[in-house]
Amino acid sequence: MKARFKSVVLATVLSVGSLVAQTCDYPFRNPDIPLDARVQDIISRLTLEEKVQLMQHAAPAIPRLGIPAYNWWNEALHGVARTEEKVTVFPQAIAMAATFDTEALQLMGDMTASEGRALFNEDLREGKTGTGYRGLTYWTPNINIFRDPRWGRGQECYGEDPYLTAKMGAAIVRGLQGDDSRYLKAVACAKHYAVHSGPEGRRHSFDARVSLYDLWDTYLPAFQELVTKAEVGGVMCAYNRLDGQPCCGHNELLQNILRNQWGFDGYVTSDCGAVYDFAHYHKTHSNDIEAVADAMLKGTDLECGNLYKKLCEAVQRGLVSEKDINVALARLFRIQFRLGIYDPIDSVPYSSIGREVIECDAHKAHALKMARESMVLLKNSRNTLPLNASRIKRVALIGPNIDNGSTLLANYFGVPSEIITPYKALAERYGNKIQIDTLAGVDFVRKLDNAPSFDQVAARAKKADVIIFVGGISANYEGEAGDAGAAGYSGFADGDRTTISLPAVQTELMKTLKKTGRPLIFVNMSGSVMSLDWESSNADAIIQAWYGGQAAGDAIVDVLFGEYNPAGRMPVTTYLCDEDLPDFEDYSMANRTYRYFRGEVRYPFGYGLSYTTFDYAPLSSDKTVKTGENIDVTTTVTNTGRCDGDEVVQLYISHPHDGFTRMPLRALKGFKRIHLKKGESRVVTFTLTPEDLALVDEKGNLLQKQGSVELYIGGGQPYKSQGSFGNLTIEGDTYQCFL
């Protein structure tokens, strides 16, 4: 056994190329001893200088111990991102949220981890460790709440609802990290912790102020779910301050809540440059030495940046001890050991994954599936859709996104071998049957130079049987500060939007096109919502297509021509106008999102049309439940329409009693995406837990009290969909749920 162990050590070390071959059978290289013993052994062999080097995202190799270089910064928001390799690109996160399909998202995470593993395994064999964006610690998912539709990075999230965000976020974590009891396939990272959603231009100095109620009712539940139930391996602390303290040096967030209350045993990384902000932008620390010491002591184990090298000086000054550094470093090594970096290759179940999985047929098919499922049909007057290809001779395809592949990739993207735009899909599918007139007409925010006038565009479009306007914006107009390169135009600022209106030039062109009398179909691409004031009243059909990834064009054409029956649902509320929105920098949830907004909306959270219809039987459940107990709620859903299709069954609850000072108007507490053939019925059951039936009090406690609860199950919220109502009485003493 010992002789075999030595030979394995040699082979493992030689696989990292530049490292010095070791024949020492260090205990940390023995996979048969307990994990914590291996971690303590490797730490004991490092100098202080080596330790702090390994606590920066670009960790160098330590050749004398056979420790390979490793770059912790890797991205996989909707597929492996930023690598030079061609990879599968799935729809943007907000689009995947619109699927309301946790199984599909978990599979997407698994496929992404497979492609990432293939690249990592190849690098490890060739000794190319430490390369950027080729590691297995992915800084995704972004589970911040999309509290305001003007936030540019909202496209990276799973919508405005804590429950939907928690379930979708947990699904991708499980997909990325795998199901092996010992080894992680990859490592997910819940970000940005916490209370982070703009403004992008001030994120390095912004101080978010929230009540305990909003903190625990809205901003923390998704993080809690990912930590306590999905067992996410990493957490990234945010740039901003929370109530005066930088999030990456926030004792309440990082120690009391994350470590002590939730029992998190993974690693915490700073956002990139966030520790630098302490002294230079937040002005909460006198200098960088104090900043790194405080960040590390409060619980930030890894710095994305280059300041943690100053921890050596912090030790010399007595601000931190080497023992404190060992605690943080141990968390990083546990992650690496669970990835199998120091183990014999044949003992790691994911080490055999090879290049053949990258852009394989199954992955491309799933990218199309998720793009299809993400399409939300917002309007369909007089059954304009689906189009009948046998009756259409000519189509006018107009707008800035008819053939713009970069729009489909959104931000934090990889690059696939082929991007299917709407024009490409339409041409390949129907080019020999239907004449396609392509007219950009306008850029995103302005008229094109030396282009035909709007009247000339309309005159040509009038010759067609139908006009399809593919507009919206792109990640060049909304996104992370510094990445949205088109900032400066009216309506946009530092990655955020200053209005929810569609760029006026696009509406102006569509008004001219409407005068032709031809059916006008509007396909909107965006990472958030547009108010669609004119469009909702005048377009004959509207599809919210998001940023749909490499297969978006095929998905759009499938929906347009009835090859796929749309069932996507809105993960965000479409407000009527900018005046409905509170101040962007106000983090109070009052009058925000479907849970608290009391006004009229254009399209509510959970809304989406279909080419078929569904009927819901009366709810079946016990009429009473005791505090602290689960209860099942059941209905039967029947496809009563003319074609097969998916239905997103949604369960909402509301508390009409006044036992709490504040409470949501209604709240999503269950959803299932099901497929029903024409005439088919299916029984759908939801289990409501005490946590689902509880409310947060003003002190942040999650309490279940006696009283009445209204239930609703349907294809959307109660006032916008067919469904069934029920009532439930909670009996018993007040029950405090786990927080």
C-alpha positions in Angstrom: 0.0 0.0 0.0 2.8 2.4 0.9 4.8 1.7 -2.2 1.7 2.2 -4.4 1.0 5.5 -2.6 4.5 6.9 -3.4 4.1 6.1 -7.1 0.7 7.8 -7.2 2.2 10.9 -5.5 4.9 11.1 -8.1 2.4 10.8 -11.0 0.2 13.4 -9.6 2.9 15.9 -9.1 4.4 15.3 -12.5 1.0 16.0 -14.1 1.4 19.7 -13.2 4.4 20.1 -15.3 6.4 22.9 -13.9 6.3 21.6 -10.4 9.2 19.8 -8.8 8.7 16.0 -8.6 8.2 14.9 -5.1 8.7 11.4 -3.7 7.8 12.4 -0.1 4.6 10.8 0.9 3.2 13.8 2.8 0.1 12.9 4.7 -1.9 15.6 2.9 -1.5 13.5 -0.3 -3.0 10.4 1.2 -6.7 10.3 0.2 -7.4 7.6 2.9 -6.9 9.9 5.9 -9.6 12.3 7.1 -10.0 15.6 5.2 -9.3 17.9 8.2 -6.1 16.0 8.9 -5.0 16.5 5.3 -5.8 20.2 5.5 -3.9 20.7 8.7 -0.9 18.8 7.4 -0.6 20.9 4.2 -1.0 24.2 6.2 1.7 23.1 8.7 4.2 22.9 5.8 3.7 26.4 4.5 5.5 29.6 5.5 3.5 32.7 6.4 4.4 34.3 3.1 3.2 31.3 1.2 -0.1 31.2 3.1 -1.1 34.7 2.3 -0.1 34.2 -1.4 -2.6 31.3 -1.5 -5.4 33.5 -0.1 -5.5 35.7 -3.3 -7.6 34.6 -6.3 -4.5 34.1 -8.5 -2.8 31.7 -6.2 0.8 30.7 -7.2 2.3 27.3 -7.3 4.4 26.1 -4.3 6.8 23.8 -6.1 8.6 22.4 -3.1 5.3 20.9 -1.9 3.8 20.1 -5.3 1.0 22.6 -4.8 -0.2 23.6 -8.3 -1.1 27.2 -9.2 -4.8 27.8 -9.1 -7.0 30.7 -10.2 -10.2 30.9 -8.1 -11.9 33.4 -10.4 -14.0 31.5 -12.9 -17.4 32.2 -14.4 -20.3 30.1 -15.4 -23.5 32.2 -15.3 -25.1 30.5 -18.2 -22.4 28.1 -19.4 -18.7 28.2 -19.0 -17.7 31.8 -19.5 -14.7 33.8 -20.7 -12.6 30.8 -21.8 -11.0 30.9 -25.2 -12.6 27.5 -26.0 -15.9 27.2 -27.9 -18.6 26.1 -25.4 -22.3 25.7 -25.0 -24.1 28.9 -24.2 -27.5 28.7 -22.5 -30.0 31.5 -22.1 -29.1 34.3 -19.7 -30.1 33.7 -16.0 -33.2 35.9 -16.1 -34.4 33.9 -19.1 -33.8 30.6 -17.3 -35.8 32.0 -14.4 -38.7 32.6 -16.9 -38.8 28.8 -17.5 -39.9 28.2 -13.9 -38.2 24.8 -14.5 -35.8 23.8 -11.7 -35.1 20.4 -13.3 -33.9 21.9 -16.5 -31.8 24.5 -14.7 -30.1 21.8 -12.6 -29.3 19.8 -15.7 -27.9 22.9 -17.3 -25.6 23.3 -14.2 -24.5 19.7 -14.6 -23.8 20.2 -18.3 -21.8 23.4 -17.6 -19.8 21.6 -14.9 -19.0 18.8 -17.3 -17.7 21.2 -19.9 -15.7 23.0 -17.3 -14.3 19.7 -15.9 -13.2 18.7 -19.4 -11.1 21.8 -19.7 -9.7 21.6 -16.2 -8.9 17.9 -16.6 -7.0 18.7 -19.8 -5.1 21.5 -18.2 -4.2 19.3 -15.2 -2.8 16.6 -17.4 -0.8 19.1 -19.4 0.5 21.0 -16.4 -1.2 24.3 -17.3 -2.7 25.0 -13.9 -3.5 28.5 -12.8 -4.8 29.7 -16.1 -7.7 32.3 -15.8 -11.2 31.0 -16.3 -10.2 27.4 -16.6 -10.7 26.4 -12.9 -13.7 24.8 -11.2 -14.6 27.4 -8.6 -17.4 29.2 -10.4 -18.5 32.6 -9.1 -22.2 31.9 -9.9 -25.1 32.1 -9.2 -26.1 35.7 -8.7 -29.0 35.4 -6.3 -29.5 39.1 -5.5 -33.1 40.2 -5.7 -34.1 42.1 -8.8 -35.9 44.7 -6.7 -35.9 47.4 -9.4 -36.1 46.8 -13.2 -33.6 49.6 -13.9 -30.7 47.6 -12.3 -28.4 46.6 -15.2 -27.2 43.4 -13.6 -30.7 42.2 -12.9 -30.3 40.0 -16.0 -27.9 37.8 -14.1 -30.5 37.0 -11.4 -33.6 34.9 -11.1 -36.1 37.6 -10.7 -37.7 39.7 -8.1 -39.2 37.0 -5.9 -37.2 35.4 -2.9 -38.9 32.0 -3.3 -38.3 31.7 -7.0 -34.8 32.9 -6.7 -34.1 30.4 -3.9 -35.4 27.4 -5.8 -33.8 28.3 -9.1 -30.5 29.2 -7.4 -30.5 26.0 -5.4 -31.1 24.0 -8.6 -28.0 25.3 -10.4 -25.9 24.8 -7.3 -26.9 21.2 -7.2 -26.2 20.8 -10.9 -22.8 22.4 -10.7 -21.6 20.7 -7.6 -22.8 17.2 -8.5 -24.0 14.4 -6.3 -20.9 12.5 -5.2 -20.7 12.1 -1.5 -16.9 12.9 -1.4 -15.9 15.0 -4.4 -17.4 18.1 -5.9 -17.8 18.2 -9.7 -17.4 22.0 -9.5 -18.0 24.7 -6.8 -20.8 27.2 -7.0 -20.7 30.6 -5.2 -23.7 32.5 -4.0 -23.3 36.2 -4.7 -23.4 39.1 -3.9 -23.9 38.8 -0.2 -25.8 40.8 0.7 -28.4 43.5 -0.1 -26.8 44.4 -3.5 -28.7 45.5 -6.6 -27.4 48.9 -7.7 -26.7 51.6 -8.4 -23.8 50.3 -10.5 -22.1 53.6 -10.8 -21.7 53.9 -7.0 -21.4 50.3 -6.0 -17.8 50.8 -4.6 -19.0 53.4 -2.1 -22.8 52.8 -1.8 -24.3 52.2 1.6 -27.5 50.1 1.5 -29.9 50.8 4.3 -32.6 48.3 5.1 -34.9 47.3 7.9 -34.6 44.0 9.7 -37.9 43.1 8.2 -36.8 43.6 4.6 -33.4 42.0 5.3 -35.0 38.7 6.4 -38.2 38.8 4.3 -36.6 39.7 1.0 -32.8 39.9 0.8 -31.5 36.9 2.8 -33.9 34.0 2.1 -32.3 32.9 -1.1 -28.8 32.9 0.5 -30.2 31.0 3.4 -31.6 28.3 1.1 -28.4 27.9 -0.9 -26.3 27.6 2.3 -28.5 25.5 4.5 -30.2 23.3 1.9 -28.2 23.3 -1.3 -24.9 23.3 0.6 -23.3 25.8 -1.8 -19.5 25.7 -1.5 -18.8 29.4 -1.8 -20.2 32.8 -1.0 -19.1 36.2 -2.5 -19.5 39.3 -0.4 -20.6 42.4 -2.1 -18.9 45.7 -2.9 -21.3 47.9 -1.0 -21.8 48.7 2.6 -24.8 47.5 4.6 -25.9 49.9 7.3 -22.4 51.5 7.4 -20.1 48.4 7.2 -18.5 47.0 4.0 -20.1 43.7 3.3 -16.7 42.0 3.0 -15.9 43.2 6.5 -19.4 42.8 8.0 -19.4 40.9 11.3 -23.2 40.4 11.4 -23.4 39.1 7.8 -20.3 37.0 7.7 -19.9 35.7 11.2 -23.2 35.8 13.1 -25.6 35.0 10.3 -23.5 33.0 7.7 -21.2 31.0 10.0 -23.0 30.9 13.3 -26.7 30.8 12.4 -26.5 29.0 9.1 -23.5 26.8 9.8 -21.7 27.7 6.5 -18.4 25.8 6.2 -17.4 26.8 2.7 -15.2 29.7 1.6 -16.0 33.4 1.3 -14.4 35.4 -1.4 -14.5 39.2 -1.9 -15.8 40.7 -5.0 -12.9 41.9 -7.2 -11.3 44.9 -5.6 -13.9 45.1 -2.8 -11.3 45.1 0.0 -9.5 48.0 -1.7 -12.7 49.9 -1.4 -12.6 49.8 2.4 -10.0 52.6 2.7 -10.2 54.2 -0.7 -14.0 54.6 -1.3 -16.0 53.6 1.7 -13.5 55.4 3.9 -14.2 53.1 6.8 -10.6 52.1 7.3 -7.5 54.2 7.6 -5.3 52.1 5.3 -5.1 48.9 3.4 -3.3 47.0 6.2 -6.2 47.6 8.5 -8.6 46.8 5.7 -7.1 43.4 4.9 -6.9 42.5 8.6 -10.5 43.4 9.2 -11.8 41.6 6.1 -10.0 38.4 6.9 -11.0 38.4 10.6 -14.6 39.1 9.8 -14.7 36.1 7.5 -13.4 36.9 4.0 -11.1 34.0 3.3 -10.1 34.8 -0.2 -9.4 38.2 -1.8 -10.1 38.8 -5.5 -7.3 41.4 -5.9 -3.7 41.7 -4.6 -4.0 43.3 -1.2 -4.0 40.1 0.9 -0.2 40.0 0.5 -0.3 42.7 3.2 -1.5 40.2 5.7 2.1 39.5 6.5 2.5 43.0 7.7 -0.8 42.8 9.6 0.6 39.8 11.5 3.8 41.8 12.3 1.7 44.6 13.6 -0.4 42.3 15.8 -3.6 43.1 13.9 -4.1 39.4 13.1 -2.4 36.2 14.1 -1.0 33.4 11.9 -3.6 31.1 13.6 -6.4 33.4 12.3 -4.9 33.0 8.8 -4.8 29.3 9.2 -8.5 29.2 9.8 -9.3 31.1 6.6 -6.7 29.1 4.6 -8.2 25.8 5.8 -11.5 26.6 4.2 -9.8 27.2 0.9 -7.9 23.9 1.1 -11.0 22.0 2.0 -12.6 23.1 -1.3 -9.5 22.1 -3.3 -9.3 18.7 -1.6 -13.0 18.1 -2.4 -12.3 18.9 -6.0 -9.7 16.2 -6.0 -6.8 18.4 -6.9 -4.4 16.5 -4.6 -5.7 13.0 -5.2 -4.8 10.3 -7.7 -6.6 10.9 -10.9 -8.3 7.5 -11.0 -9.9 8.1 -7.6 -11.8 11.2 -8.7 -15.1 10.3 -10.5 -15.1 13.4 -12.6 -11.5 13.1 -13.8 -12.5 11.0 -16.8 -14.7 13.7 -18.4 -13.1 14.7 -21.6 -13.4 17.2 -24.5 -16.1 15.1 -26.2 -18.7 16.6 -23.9 -18.0 20.2 -25.0 -20.8 21.4 -27.3 -22.1 17.8 -27.6 -25.5 17.2 -29.1 -27.2 16.7 -25.8 -25.9 20.1 -24.5 -26.9 21.9 -27.7 -30.4 20.3 -27.5 -30.7 21.5 -23.9 -29.7 25.0 -24.8 -32.6 25.0 -27.3 -35.0 23.5 -24.8 -34.3 26.2 -22.2 -34.5 28.9 -24.8 -37.9 27.6 -25.9 -39.1 27.3 -22.3 -38.0 30.9 -21.5 -40.1 32.5 -24.2 -43.0 34.5 -22.7 -46.0 35.2 -24.8 -47.3 38.6 -23.5 -50.0 39.4 -26.0 -51.7 37.5 -28.8 -54.6 39.5 -30.2 -57.1 37.6 -32.4 -54.8 34.6 -32.3 -52.2 36.3 -34.5 -49.8 33.6 -33.4 -48.9 30.9 -34.3 -48.3 31.9 -37.9 -49.3 29.4 -40.6 -46.2 29.0 -42.8 -48.3 27.6 -45.7 -50.3 30.8 -45.9 -47.4 33.3 -45.7 -45.5 34.2 -48.8 -43.5 37.1 -47.5 -42.2 38.3 -44.1 -40.7 41.7 -43.2 -38.0 41.1 -40.6 -37.1 44.4 -39.0 -35.2 45.8 -36.0 -31.8 45.9 -34.4 -31.8 42.3 -33.1 -32.9 40.4 -36.2 -29.3 39.2 -36.7 -27.3 40.4 -33.7 -25.5 37.4 -32.2 -23.8 39.3 -29.5 -27.2 40.3 -28.0 -28.1 36.6 -27.5 -24.9 36.0 -25.5 -25.8 38.7 -22.9 -23.0 39.2 -20.3 -20.6 36.8 -18.4 -20.8 34.7 -21.6 -18.9 32.0 -23.4 -18.7 31.8 -27.1 -20.3 28.9 -29.0 -19.3 27.5 -32.4 -22.6 28.7 -33.8 -25.1 31.4 -32.8 -28.6 31.1 -34.2 -30.2 34.5 -34.6 -33.8 35.0 -35.6 -32.8 35.8 -39.2 -30.6 32.8 -39.5 -33.3 30.5 -38.0 -36.0 31.9 -40.3 -33.8 31.7 -43.4 -32.7 28.1 -42.7 -36.2 27.0 -41.9 -38.3 28.8 -44.4 -35.9 30.6 -46.8 -36.9 28.4 -49.7 -40.6 28.9 -49.0 -41.0 32.4 -47.8 -39.5 35.6 -49.0 -37.7 37.3 -46.2 -37.1 41.1 -46.4 -34.6 42.1 -43.7 -34.5 45.7 -42.7 -32.6 46.9 -39.6 -34.5 50.2 -39.8 -32.9 51.5 -36.6 -30.0 50.9 -34.2 -30.9 50.3 -30.6 -31.2 54.0 -29.7 -30.9 56.0 -32.9 -31.7 56.1 -36.5 -29.1 54.5 -38.8 -26.9 56.8 -40.9 -27.6 56.9 -44.6 -30.5 54.5 -44.0 -34.0 54.6 -45.7 -36.5 56.8 -43.9 -39.2 55.2 -41.7 -41.7 55.8 -44.4 -39.5 54.0 -46.9 -39.1 51.1 -44.6 -42.8 50.9 -44.0 -43.5 51.0 -47.8 -41.3 48.0 -48.3 -42.8 46.2 -45.2 -46.3 46.7 -46.5 -45.5 44.2 -49.3 -45.2 41.5 -46.7 -47.9 39.4 -45.2 -46.6 40.0 -41.7 -44.1 42.3 -40.0 -41.8 40.8 -37.3 -40.0 43.6 -35.4 -37.1 42.1 -33.3 -36.0 44.9 -31.0 -35.2 45.7 -27.4 -31.6 46.3 -26.2 -28.5 44.3 -25.4 -25.9 43.8 -22.6 -24.0 46.7 -24.2 -26.7 49.0 -22.7 -27.5 47.2 -19.4 -25.0 45.3 -17.3 -22.1 45.6 -14.9 -20.5 49.1 -14.5 -17.7 49.3 -16.9 -19.0 46.5 -19.1 -22.1 48.2 -20.6 -20.1 50.1 -23.2 -23.0 52.1 -24.7 -23.5 54.1 -21.5 -24.1 57.8 -22.2 -27.2 57.5 -24.3 -30.4 58.8 -22.9 -32.0 56.2 -20.7 -28.8 54.5 -19.6 -26.2 55.3 -17.0 -23.1 53.3 -15.8 -24.8 50.0 -16.7 -28.1 50.8 -15.2 -31.2 52.1 -17.0 -32.8 55.4 -16.1 -36.1 54.4 -17.7 -38.1 51.3 -18.3 -39.4 52.6 -21.7 -38.3 51.0 -24.9 -35.9 53.3 -26.7 -38.1 55.9 -28.4 -36.7 55.4 -31.8 -37.9 51.8 -32.0 -41.4 52.8 -30.9 -41.4 55.6 -33.5 -40.5 53.1 -36.3 -43.2 50.6 -35.1 -45.8 53.4 -35.2 -44.9 53.9 -38.8 -45.1 50.2 -39.5 -48.5 49.9 -37.8 -49.9 52.2 -40.5 -49.3 49.6 -43.1 -52.2 47.6 -41.8 -50.1 44.4 -41.7 -50.0 42.3 -38.5 -47.2 43.6 -36.3 -45.4 41.1 -34.1 -42.9 42.5 -31.6 -40.1 40.3 -30.2 -38.4 42.0 -27.3 -34.9 41.1 -26.2 -33.8 42.6 -22.9 -32.5 41.5 -19.5 -35.3 43.3 -17.7 -38.7 44.5 -18.6 -39.9 47.3 -20.9 -43.0 49.2 -20.0 -44.3 48.7 -23.5 -46.9 51.5 -23.3 -47.6 51.9 -27.0 -46.6 48.3 -27.9 -49.0 46.6 -25.5 -52.0 48.5 -27.1 -50.9 48.4 -30.7 -48.8 45.3 -31.5 -50.8 42.3 -32.5 -48.5 39.9 -30.6 -45.6 40.4 -28.2 -43.0 37.9 -27.2 -40.5 38.6 -24.4 -37.4 36.7 -25.6 -34.7 37.9 -23.1 -31.2 37.1 -24.2 -31.7 33.5 -25.2 -28.2 32.1 -25.8 -26.9 30.3 -28.8 -30.2 28.7 -29.8 -32.5 31.8 -29.3 -33.3 32.2 -33.0 -34.6 28.7 -33.3 -36.6 29.1 -30.2 -38.2 32.3 -31.4 -39.1 30.9 -34.8 -40.5 27.8 -33.2 -42.8 29.9 -31.1 -43.8 32.2 -34.1 -44.8 29.3 -36.3 -46.3 27.0 -33.7 -43.5 24.4 -33.6 -43.4 25.1 -29.8 -46.2 26.2 -27.6 -44.9 29.0 -25.3 -45.2 28.7 -21.5 -42.6 31.0 -20.1 -43.6 33.2 -17.2 -42.5 36.6 -16.1 -40.0 36.5 -13.2 -40.4 40.3 -12.8 -43.2 42.7 -12.8 -43.9 44.9 -15.8 -44.9 48.3 -14.4 -46.9 50.8 -16.4 -44.4 53.6 -16.3 -41.3 55.1 -14.5 -43.5 57.0 -12.1 -44.6 53.7 -10.5 -41.0 53.1 -9.3 -39.6 54.3 -6.0 -36.2 56.1 -5.9 -33.7 53.6 -7.3 -31.3 54.0 -4.3 -34.1 53.3 -1.8 -33.7 49.7 -0.7 -37.1 49.5 1.2 -39.4 47.0 -0.4 -42.4 49.2 0.2 -44.3 49.4 -3.1 -41.8 47.2 -4.9 -42.4 43.9 -6.7 -45.6 42.0 -6.9 -45.4 41.2 -3.2 -45.8 44.9 -2.2 -46.8 46.9 -5.2 -50.5 48.0 -4.9 -50.9 49.7 -8.2 -52.0 48.5 -11.6 -49.3 46.7 -13.7 -48.9 45.9 -17.3 -47.9 42.3 -17.0 -47.6 40.8 -13.5 -45.0 38.5 -12.1 -45.9 34.9 -13.1 -47.7 36.0 -16.2 -47.5 34.3 -19.6 -49.9 33.1 -22.3 -50.2 29.8 -24.2 -51.7 28.6 -27.5 -53.9 26.3 -25.4 -56.1 26.7 -22.3 -56.0 25.0 -18.9 -58.7 24.3 -16.3 -58.1 23.9 -12.5 -60.2 21.7 -10.3 -61.2 22.9 -6.8 -58.4 22.6 -4.2 -58.2 19.6 -2.0 -56.6 19.9 1.4 -57.3 19.8 5.1 -59.0 22.9 6.3 -56.8 23.3 9.3 -53.1 22.8 10.1 -51.3 23.0 13.4 -48.3 25.3 13.7 -45.1 23.4 13.0 -46.7 20.9 10.7 -46.7 20.4 6.9 -49.9 20.3 4.9 -50.5 19.1 1.3 -52.6 21.1 -1.2 -53.8 19.4 -4.3 -55.5 20.3 -7.6 -56.2 18.7 -10.9 -55.0 20.6 -14.0 -56.6 19.8 -17.4 -55.5 20.9 -20.9 -58.9 22.1 -22.3 -57.5 23.7 -25.5 -56.6 22.8 -29.0 -53.0 21.7 -28.7 -50.4 20.1 -26.4 -48.5 22.4 -24.1 -46.7 23.2 -20.9 -48.4 24.8 -17.9 -46.6 26.5 -15.1 -48.7 25.7 -12.0 -48.2 28.3 -9.3 -49.2 28.4 -5.7 -49.7 31.7 -3.9 -50.7 32.4 -0.3 -51.8 35.5 1.4 -52.5 36.3 5.1 -55.6 38.4 5.6 -55.3 38.5 9.4 -53.5 41.4 11.1 -51.1 39.5 13.3 -48.1 41.2 11.8 -47.3 44.8 11.2 -46.0 44.1 7.7 -46.6 41.3 5.3 -46.7 40.6 1.5 -49.9 41.1 -0.4 -49.3 37.6 -1.7 -46.3 35.3 -2.0 -45.3 32.5 -4.3 -44.8 29.3 -2.3 -44.8 26.6 -4.9 -44.5 26.1 -8.7 -44.3 23.1 -11.1 -43.9 23.1 -14.8 -45.8 20.2 -16.3 -46.6 19.1 -19.9 -50.1 18.1 -20.8 -51.4 16.7 -24.1 -54.7 18.1 -25.4 -57.4 16.8 -23.2 -55.0 15.3 -20.6 -55.4 15.9 -16.9 -52.8 15.7 -14.1 -53.0 15.8 -10.3 -50.6 18.4 -8.9 -49.7 18.5 -5.2 -47.7 21.1 -3.2 -46.5 20.6 0.3 -46.6 23.7 2.4 -44.1 23.7 5.3 -44.3 25.8 8.4 -41.6 28.1 6.8 -43.9 28.6 3.8 -46.8 29.6 6.1 -44.8 31.8 8.4 -44.2 35.5 8.2 -41.3 37.7 9.2 -41.8 40.1 12.1 -40.3 43.6 12.5 -37.3 42.1 14.4 -36.5 39.6 11.6 -37.9 36.5 13.3 -39.8 34.0 11.1 -42.9 33.1 13.0 -46.0 31.0 12.3 -49.0 32.2 14.2 -52.6 31.0 14.3 -55.0 32.6 11.9 -56.3 32.2 8.4 -54.5 31.9 5.1 -55.8 32.2 1.6 -54.6 29.8 -1.0 -54.6 30.1 -4.8 -53.3 27.7 -7.5 -53.3 28.7 -11.1 -51.2 29.6 -14.1 -50.3 33.0 -12.7 -51.4 35.4 -10.0 -55.1 35.3 -8.9 -56.3 38.3 -10.9 -54.7 37.4 -14.2 -55.2 33.6 -14.6 -57.6 30.7 -14.4 -57.2 28.9 -11.1 -58.7 27.8 -7.8 -59.0 29.4 -4.4 -59.0 27.8 -1.0 -58.8 28.7 2.7 -56.7 27.3 5.5 -56.8 27.8 9.2 -53.6 27.7 11.3 -54.1 26.6 14.9 -51.8 26.3 17.9 -49.1 28.3 19.6 -46.7 30.6 17.8 -44.0 28.6 16.2 -40.6 30.1 15.5 -39.1 28.7 12.3 -35.4 28.2 11.7 -33.5 31.2 10.5 
